[in-house]
Amino acid sequence: MGFQCANHKKESTQNTAESFSVIQRNSVSIQNSIEELTSNTTDLRNSNQAISDSVQTISAVSEELTAHASETMDAETVNTQILENIAAKMKSLVQYIQKQ
């Protein structure tokens, strides 16, 4: 009976040691997963910042293009008025010359 008791204690000790080994391996696995998740989160944050920077750049370029388009439209309006004035004066000049 003492032998069985000793064997049972030895088996219990081995089972306990094996359980602690499993806990240790699982803990290391969890730690590695946390480190990987942290790295992925950092990469995601950096990517989001790059996207935000790109959107701001696109917005700034769009504003510049809008401003230049407005300036071009204003210049076209002025040029059209000048051409209309020139056409009117040319017409007057042609009429004057024909009367002479």
C-alpha positions in Angstrom: 0.0 0.0 0.0 2.9 2.4 0.8 4.3 1.6 -2.7 1.0 2.5 -4.4 0.8 5.7 -2.4 4.4 6.7 -3.4 3.6 5.9 -7.1 0.4 7.9 -6.9 2.3 10.9 -5.4 5.0 10.5 -8.1 2.4 10.4 -10.8 0.6 13.4 -9.4 3.9 15.3 -9.2 4.6 14.5 -12.8 1.1 15.5 -13.9 1.5 18.8 -12.0 4.9 19.4 -13.6 3.5 18.6 -17.0 0.6 21.0 -16.4 3.0 23.8 -15.4 5.0 23.1 -18.6 1.8 23.4 -20.7 0.9 26.6 -18.8 4.4 28.0 -19.5 4.2 27.2 -23.3 0.8 28.7 -23.5 2.0 31.8 -21.7 4.9 32.2 -24.1 2.5 31.7 -27.0 0.1 34.4 -25.6 3.0 36.8 -25.1 4.2 36.2 -28.7 0.6 36.8 -29.9 0.4 40.0 -27.9 3.7 41.3 -29.3 2.5 40.5 -32.9 -0.8 42.2 -32.2 1.0 45.3 -30.8 3.2 45.4 -33.9 0.2 45.1 -36.2 -1.6 47.8 -34.4 1.5 50.1 -34.7 1.7 49.3 -38.5 -2.0 50.0 -38.8 -1.7 53.4 -37.0 1.3 54.3 -39.3 -0.7 53.3 -42.4 -3.7 55.4 -41.2 -1.4 58.4 -40.7 0.0 58.0 -44.2 -3.5 57.8 -45.6 -4.5 60.9 -43.7 -1.5 62.7 -45.0 -2.3 61.7 -48.5 -5.9 62.9 -48.2 -4.7 66.2 -46.9 -2.3 66.5 -49.8 -5.1 65.7 -52.3 -7.3 68.2 -50.6 -4.7 70.9 -50.8 -4.0 70.2 -54.5 -7.7 70.2 -55.2 -8.0 73.7 -53.6 -5.1 74.9 -55.7 -6.7 73.5 -58.9 -10.0 75.2 -58.0 -8.3 78.5 -57.4 -6.3 78.3 -60.7 -9.5 77.2 -62.6 -11.3 80.3 -61.2 -8.3 82.5 -62.2 -8.3 81.0 -65.7 -12.1 81.6 -66.0 -11.7 85.2 -64.9 -8.9 85.7 -67.4 -11.0 84.1 -70.1 -13.9 86.5 -69.3 -11.6 89.5 -69.5 -10.0 88.3 -72.8 -13.5 87.7 -74.3 -14.4 91.3 -73.4 -11.2 92.6 -75.0 -11.9 90.6 -78.1 -15.4 91.9 -78.3 -14.1 95.5 -78.0 -11.5 94.8 -80.7 -14.2 93.3 -82.9 -16.5 96.3 -82.4 -13.7 98.7 -83.2 -12.6 96.7 -86.2 -16.2 96.8 -87.4 -16.4 100.5 -86.9 -13.1 100.9 -88.7 -14.3 98.9 -91.6 -17.5 100.9 -91.8 -15.5 104.2 -91.6 -13.1 103.0 -94.4 -16.0 101.9 -96.6 -17.6 105.4 -96.2 -14.4 107.1 -97.3 
